[in-house]
Amino acid sequence: MDSSINFVTESLPPYQVVNGQGELIGGTSYALVRYIAQQAGIKANIKVMPWARAYRTALTEPNTFIFSMARSPAREDKFIWLGRLRELRYHFYSYSSSNPKPDVLTDLFNKQIATVRDSIEEALLLELGFEFGKNLIQVGDYRSALEMVYRRRADAIYANEYVVQGISNVLGHKKSPFVVIFTLNQGLELYVAANKNSDEELVNRFKNTFDNVFDSGIAKQIIAEQEWQIFSNSMNEAASENSSN
């Protein structure tokens, strides 16, 4: 039996850290997925691509797993949910010197918000009443979105603090230059998920191994090791090397 699975993901520090050649070199989710696949006896073919393409690939191609993806009601019936990687809180972030801060959500309707194409944050913003061509600017990845805010080409981004800090480090900032300007205190969970037409035996094997790795405490050790490498800047130096940005 073929025990190989195609995994798709995006460049998203600190979950998936990619170097200047587009190669995955680390990240909390990447390290976990790679370890779990190894323990489950699954050959993981991991590909990095823009989020919109990764999402479409996982949605349409059998035997394709995707990480790190936020679980939402709109996505619930579209995938098989294999295991929770992390719980996150989301806020509106702007560059630290920007002012004044909005008093209510509708104040942000007059601002330009950078958003990643087909991301969960984009879907949430659309539900809140934001509109393309009016106050949403689409880009291909989170790094580009935060760079737009940093360079004042956008006023804010809706994101979680873990991603904001991770990308800030990759961009060379020991302390994040982005601050929370408004919050809805919204929480989401990141998962590994699978195409609904994936092999049942491999799905169950990965899921059972995932649960064992988290229950045993090994996952916590892997996450701690990756976070130390990422936030100590040792991995970020490699991620920034030969980068075109």
Beta strands, then each sheet from edge to edge (+ up, - down):
strand 1: 4-9
strand 2: 17-18
strand 3: 24-26
strand 4: 43-48
strand 5: 64-71
strand 6: 79-95
strand 7: 113-116
strand 8: 136-139
strand 9: 156-160
strand 10: 178-195
sheet 1: 4+ 1+ 5+ 10- 6+ 9- 7- 8-
sheet 2: 2+ 3-
end
